[in-house]
Amino acid sequence: MLLCGAMVVTLAMGIRHGFGLWLQPVTMERGWSRETFAFAMAVQNLAWGLAGPVAGGLADRYGAFRVLIAGSLLYAGGLVVMGLATSGLAFTGGAGLMLGMAQSGTTYAVVYGVIGRNVAPERRSWAMGVTAAAGSFGQFLMVPVENGLIGGIGWQNALFVLACASLAIIPLAFGLREPAASARPAGAQSMREALREAFAYPSFRWLTAGYFVCGFQVVFIGVHMPSYLKDHGLSPNVATTALALIGLFNVVGTYAAGSLGQRLPKRWILSTIYALRSVAIVVFLNVPLTPASVYVFASVMGVLWLSTVPPTNAVVAQIFGVQYLSMLGGFVFLSHQVGSFLGVWLGGRLYDATGSYDVVWWISVALGVFAALANLPVREGAIARPAVPARA
């Protein structure tokens, strides 16, 4: 089950990690502005976030298997539409709405729900770290593959090849089938009660606020850094190597965060990650921009990239239990994706307005400081619930 979950995340996260490589070839051939491409990516992240609680709720109630199959089919369809679109609206429909909904059903919220219900609590953070590390390896593996496909067969055909690859999630979904009792655990709490309880709990709100910052930072960098580097005279190969390094070092960061979460307070881990991101960006902006400085920055950011994912989801499970883990994780991730929407869209919008990415870089620094402080008051203990009287 852990292997299949890791492979699903490897494919789903690996394919999307290289979308920034399509920005220039798509906009140049179609005659679109960078904001057009950025807006589609922003809609993708927002759709992913909005659909996340729905996909998570369905997975909690009916099991992840059906959700994963629907997500795989949507993923393939969205990539095909992305390649065929000749208008900004159609491109947003495929690359934005379809791929966003597909990712909600094939990534962390759904897969972590299965893991949370089937791995012992004392190993849960580690298991989530393993899955996140697999997704990170997919990012490392897929970026050079996608760059090679674009250079070898063109950007459109590259998308069609990736559409076929995304269908491999369907056979992997069979490894994530759960017994009915595990997929739909018995309990007195309804979904509505679980949501009301979570949103009334301050620690859940602090986690959600911190995750907003995570989305803003990583999606802005992932989509716009290739163009930022090219604007400063560096070759596309530097950007490709940088994205691959982020994926490679992310393997280390996510596994380490998951493992440390078994021994250290997770709020300390999260706060440290956000603070170090701000430090890394400040240093990157104040040293000469060379291939070497880009590679060092990419490696450091890689360690910090998705290392927030295992401790954040483990805290949710630790506080509220695993019955509605996919749904609650989906709501936390919605905040992440609202941040992603703003990060990728503002990157394109402010670039078109000012001719520079500098403003968005410094917004990312300020948000990192906020997230570092926001995670400190999180209480990780299980929530105290009143005893439910036995029912006839």
Salt bridges, closest charged atoms under 4 A:
ASP60 OD1 - ARG117 NH1 2.79
GLU178 OE2 - ARG117 NH2 3.16
GLU197 OE2 - ARG385 NE 2.79
ASP231 OD2 - ARG34 NH1 3.14
GLU380 OE2 - ARG267 NH1 3.49
